[in-house]
Amino acid sequence: MFDDGTPIYRQIADQIKAEIMNGSLEPGGKVMSTNQYAAFYQINPATAQKAFRELVDEGVLYKQRGVGMFVADDARERLAADFRERFFETVLAPLVREARQAGIPLTDIIDYLRTQEGALQ
Amino acid sequence: MSFAVNLRDVTLRYGESEALADVNLTLEAGKIYGLLGRNGAGKTSLLSLLAAFRRPTSGEVLVGGEPVWENAPIVSRVALVREGGDFDDSDSVKSAISTGELRPSFDAAYALKLADKFELPLKKKVRELSRGKRSVLAAITGLAARAELTMFDEVHLGMDAPTRDAFYKELLAEYMDRPHTVVMSTHLIDEVANYLEEVVIVDRGRVLVHDEVEAFQGRGATLTGPADKVDAVAAGLEVLAEQRLGGTKSATVAALDGEVRARAADAGLEIGPVGLQDLFIHLTDPERTGA
C-alpha cells in the first residue's frame, strides 16, 4: 500500500484520519498500538510512532499513559475544518492556476460551478 | 539495555590498503540501522570492528560506551552474523545452534522454535545444508542470541523471497519484543527500507551518509514535465539522472528545497519521490565527484 511516494508515516496518519471521517473509528475509541501498526504494515515502529505523534499534536488523538491511544471527542469537527482547508489548497488553488495558464476567465468558472450546483439541486 | 555505538577517527588498514579511513559514526541505542555500500566499500570491515573481530589500526571503537576490543563482558552481548555463519561444517545443525550458548543471553527455546518454523533439519550436518538453509541457520543464531547489538551482514542473501520475508517479520517481532540495536547490511535495499529507522552509507572506506531513512529519501526528487520547464527548474541543481521521451523529460535531482519545490509546482511539473536504492546508486557512482 505504500508506494505513491508520500512518507509512510503521513500515509498512516491520513488513513487514520479517513477512518475517523468515515466512522470506522469512533470518537473516544481506542486505536491500535504502535507495535500493532508496525507488525501489520511491516514497518519500523518509529515510523508508526511518528504518525501518532503528528495526530496527537493535531489534537485528533490523545494518549492515555499505560492504556493507549484514543480518538479525540471533537476529532471529526477538527478534521472537517482540515479537509475544507485542504480542499482549497489542493483542489482549488491548482484549478485557478491552470485556468490562468489556459486563459480561462474566472467568471467562466464561477458560471460553470453555478450550473453544476443547479444541476445538483 | 541496548548498546550504542561510537567510532572516533577510526582507520583500518590491511597492509597497504585502507579499508576504513577516519570514520566518525554514532549509532544511538535501540534503533534498526541499514548499512549500505557497494562491494568492498568497507561494510564488513566496519561490522568486524564493532564485533571486536578486528582491532582498528587507529582510533576508538566504543560499544555500550566502552572500548570493545578484548572486552569480554561487552563482546558476549554483541552478535555479528555473516552470510553462511561461522560454523564447523562437520557439526550437526543442532549442535551448531547450541554453540550460541556461549552467550549469557542466548535463548535456546527460541532458537529451536525458529528452527522448526523455518524447517531447518536439526539432525543434518551443516555441510549438507543448501545455501538458503545455511543462511537460515545463521539468521537464527543471530536472532536467538538476544544480544544488545545484533548485526546481520548480508545474512539473508542466500534465502529465497518468502524466507527473506519471514526473516524480516521475525526480526521486527523480536525487535519490538525486546528493544536492542540492530544493524543490517544488505544489497536488497528497497526490500528492507521500511524496516529501517536510519541509514548509513559507506563508500570507499568513508561514511558518505548517515540520516533517517525518510529524511534521506525526502532529499531528492524526480521532476517530470515539458523538457524546457524541467530544464528551467533543474538549472543549477545537481541532476543525478535524466530521461527523455519526446517532449517530456524527467530529471532526478539530489536535493530539492522548499523554494525549488514551489517553483516546480508553479511550473506544473510532477514531483515524484526517489527510491532509497536509486539514491544509493547515484550517490555511490564512481563517476560522481565531490561525494
Interface residues (C-beta under 8 A of the other chain):
Chain A: F2 G5 T6 P7 I8 Y9 N35 A38 A39 Y41 Q42 I43 N44 P45 A46 T47 R97 E98 Q101
Chain B: K31 I32 Y168 K169 L172 A173 Y175 M176 N194 Y195 L196 E197 V213 E214 Q217 G218 D266 G268 G272 P273
